[in-house]
């Protein structure tokens, strides 16, 4: 961040400054300072991109900065830009999947936009089909929308990936109950409470 004041046309230095600020911002406890550091990082990274428009790493870190600000739409655009430059950029694929997942959660919980939520979660699932939190959220959003068999499908994937997940079995039980399959509902409820007798209390 000292070098960047003299190397204003160096994409490498600008990118490094943006990356350093983003990394340090994550550790910062003071919310106001954190926001300031991320805003400054975004400024440096955009300058780096102005100098070197195909700088994939700058787009990656820019996406990270927006992600930490919970500006998921901008994070998604940044990661997609990095992938348009290098379709095999694994870090961008990983971070894009996480941003799509959290954007989907936000669309459902904060915006009450279930269709947007499901679409974002499906995109995340396509990129990261082994992420159990994405599976769980897809189960939840489909259940709320009344697509109970779809909810069953995703909650089943959760317990297949995590066989000792009591909450997963409880969610699957509820999905079967909503689909009017009492036999399976009771079967998976028993499995949930066998793994964790407190699971009902924990999930209200």
C-alpha positions as CSV (number, residue, x, y, z in Angstrom):
1,X,0.0,0.0,0.0
2,X,3.1,2.3,0.2
3,X,4.4,1.2,-3.2
4,X,1.0,1.7,-4.8
5,X,1.2,5.5,-4.2
6,X,4.3,5.7,-6.5
7,X,3.5,2.8,-8.9
8,X,0.1,4.0,-10.0
9,X,0.3,2.3,-13.4
10,X,1.5,-1.1,-12.2
11,X,-1.3,-3.6,-12.4
12,X,0.8,-6.0,-10.3
13,X,1.3,-3.6,-7.5
14,X,-2.3,-2.4,-7.5
15,X,-3.5,-6.0,-7.4
16,X,-1.1,-6.8,-4.6
17,X,-2.3,-3.8,-2.6
18,X,-5.9,-4.8,-3.2
19,X,-5.2,-8.3,-2.1
20,X,-3.3,-7.3,1.0
21,X,-6.2,-5.0,2.1
22,X,-8.8,-7.6,1.4
23,X,-6.9,-10.2,3.5
24,X,-6.4,-7.8,6.4
25,X,-10.0,-6.6,6.3
26,X,-11.2,-10.2,7.0
27,X,-9.3,-10.1,10.3
28,X,-10.4,-6.6,11.3
29,X,-12.8,-6.5,14.2
30,X,-13.8,-2.8,13.8
31,X,-16.7,-2.9,11.3
32,X,-16.1,0.7,10.1
33,X,-12.4,0.1,9.5
34,X,-13.2,-3.2,7.7
35,X,-15.6,-1.5,5.3
36,X,-13.0,1.2,4.6
37,X,-10.3,-1.3,3.9
38,X,-12.5,-3.3,1.5
39,X,-13.6,-0.1,-0.3
40,X,-10.0,0.9,-0.8
41,X,-9.2,-2.6,-2.0
42,X,-12.0,-2.4,-4.6
43,X,-10.6,0.9,-5.8
44,X,-7.1,-0.5,-6.2
45,X,-8.4,-3.6,-7.9
46,X,-10.5,-1.6,-10.4
47,X,-7.4,0.5,-11.2
48,X,-5.4,-2.7,-11.8
49,X,-8.1,-3.9,-14.2
50,X,-8.1,-0.5,-16.0
51,X,-4.3,-1.0,-16.6
52,X,-4.6,-4.7,-17.4
53,X,-8.2,-5.6,-18.5
54,X,-7.5,-9.4,-18.7
55,X,-6.0,-9.6,-15.2
56,X,-7.9,-12.7,-13.9
57,X,-6.5,-12.6,-10.4
58,X,-7.6,-9.0,-10.0
59,X,-11.2,-10.1,-10.8
60,X,-10.9,-12.9,-8.4
61,X,-9.8,-10.7,-5.5
62,X,-12.4,-8.1,-6.5
63,X,-15.0,-10.8,-6.2
64,X,-13.7,-11.7,-2.7
65,X,-13.9,-8.0,-1.6
66,X,-17.5,-7.7,-2.8
67,X,-18.3,-11.1,-1.2
68,X,-17.0,-9.9,2.2
69,X,-19.2,-6.8,1.8
70,X,-22.2,-9.2,1.1
71,X,-22.6,-7.6,-2.3
72,X,-23.1,-11.0,-3.9
73,X,-24.4,-9.8,-7.3
74,X,-21.1,-7.8,-7.8
75,X,-19.0,-10.7,-6.5
76,X,-20.7,-13.1,-9.0
77,X,-20.1,-10.7,-11.9
78,X,-16.4,-10.5,-10.9
79,X,-15.9,-14.2,-10.7
80,X,-17.7,-14.8,-14.0
81,X,-15.4,-12.2,-15.6
82,X,-12.4,-14.1,-14.2
83,X,-13.8,-17.3,-15.7
84,X,-14.4,-15.7,-19.1
85,X,-10.7,-15.0,-19.2
86,X,-9.7,-18.5,-17.9
87,X,-12.6,-21.1,-17.8
88,X,-10.3,-23.5,-15.8
89,X,-9.6,-21.0,-13.0
90,X,-10.5,-23.3,-10.0
91,X,-10.4,-20.6,-7.3
92,X,-13.0,-18.6,-9.3
93,X,-15.2,-21.6,-9.8
94,X,-15.1,-22.4,-6.0
95,X,-15.8,-18.8,-5.0
96,X,-18.5,-18.3,-7.6
97,X,-20.3,-21.4,-6.2
98,X,-20.1,-20.0,-2.7
99,X,-21.3,-16.5,-3.8
100,X,-24.3,-18.0,-5.7
101,X,-25.2,-20.1,-2.7
102,X,-25.1,-17.2,-0.3
103,X,-26.9,-15.0,-2.8
104,X,-29.6,-17.7,-3.0
105,X,-29.9,-17.7,0.8
106,X,-30.2,-13.9,0.9
107,X,-32.8,-13.9,-1.8
108,X,-34.9,-16.4,0.2
109,X,-34.4,-15.1,3.7
110,X,-34.1,-11.4,3.2
111,X,-35.9,-10.7,-0.1
112,X,-38.6,-13.4,0.2
113,X,-38.0,-14.1,-3.6
114,X,-38.2,-17.9,-3.7
115,X,-37.8,-18.3,-7.4
116,X,-34.7,-16.2,-7.5
117,X,-33.4,-18.1,-4.5
118,X,-33.9,-21.5,-6.2
119,X,-32.3,-20.4,-9.5
120,X,-29.2,-19.1,-7.8
121,X,-28.9,-22.2,-5.6
122,X,-29.3,-24.5,-8.7
123,X,-26.5,-22.6,-10.4
124,X,-24.3,-23.1,-7.3
125,X,-25.2,-26.8,-7.1
126,X,-24.2,-27.2,-10.7
127,X,-20.7,-25.8,-9.9
128,X,-20.4,-27.6,-6.5
129,X,-22.6,-30.6,-6.4
130,X,-21.0,-31.9,-3.2
131,X,-21.8,-28.9,-1.0
132,X,-24.2,-30.1,1.6
133,X,-25.3,-26.6,2.6
134,X,-26.4,-25.9,-1.0
135,X,-28.3,-29.2,-1.0
136,X,-30.0,-28.2,2.4
137,X,-31.0,-24.8,1.1
138,X,-32.5,-26.3,-2.1
139,X,-34.5,-28.7,0.1
140,X,-35.7,-25.8,2.2
141,X,-36.7,-23.5,-0.7
142,X,-38.4,-26.4,-2.6
143,X,-40.3,-27.3,0.6
144,X,-41.5,-23.7,1.1
145,X,-42.6,-23.6,-2.5
146,X,-44.6,-26.7,-2.0
147,X,-42.4,-28.9,-4.2
148,X,-42.1,-31.6,-1.5
149,X,-40.7,-34.4,-3.6
150,X,-37.9,-32.1,-4.8
151,X,-37.3,-31.2,-1.1
152,X,-37.1,-35.0,-0.4
153,X,-34.5,-35.3,-3.2
154,X,-32.2,-32.7,-1.8
155,X,-32.5,-33.7,1.8
156,X,-31.8,-37.3,0.8
157,X,-28.6,-36.1,-0.8
158,X,-27.6,-34.3,2.5
159,X,-27.9,-37.5,4.5
160,X,-26.1,-39.5,1.8
161,X,-23.2,-37.1,2.1
162,X,-23.4,-36.9,6.0
163,X,-24.9,-40.1,7.4
164,X,-24.6,-38.9,11.0
165,X,-26.4,-35.6,10.4
166,X,-29.4,-35.6,12.7
167,X,-30.8,-32.3,11.4
168,X,-30.6,-33.8,7.9
169,X,-32.7,-36.7,8.9
170,X,-35.2,-34.4,10.6
171,X,-35.5,-32.2,7.5
172,X,-36.0,-35.3,5.4
173,X,-38.7,-36.5,7.8
174,X,-40.5,-33.2,7.6
175,X,-40.3,-33.2,3.8
176,X,-41.8,-36.7,3.6
177,X,-44.5,-35.7,6.1
178,X,-45.4,-32.7,3.9
179,X,-45.5,-35.1,0.9
180,X,-48.1,-37.2,2.9
181,X,-45.6,-40.1,3.2
182,X,-46.1,-40.8,7.0
183,X,-44.2,-44.1,6.9
184,X,-40.9,-42.5,5.7
185,X,-41.6,-39.5,7.9
186,X,-41.6,-41.6,11.0
187,X,-38.7,-43.7,9.8
188,X,-36.4,-40.7,9.4
189,X,-37.7,-39.0,12.5
190,X,-36.7,-42.1,14.5
191,X,-33.3,-42.0,12.8
192,X,-32.8,-38.3,13.7
193,X,-33.7,-38.7,17.4
194,X,-31.5,-41.9,17.6
195,X,-28.5,-39.9,16.5
196,X,-29.3,-36.8,18.6
197,X,-32.2,-37.1,21.2
198,X,-32.1,-33.2,21.4
199,X,-32.5,-32.6,17.7
200,X,-36.2,-31.5,17.9
201,X,-35.5,-29.0,20.7
202,X,-32.5,-27.7,18.7
203,X,-34.6,-27.1,15.6
204,X,-37.7,-26.0,17.5
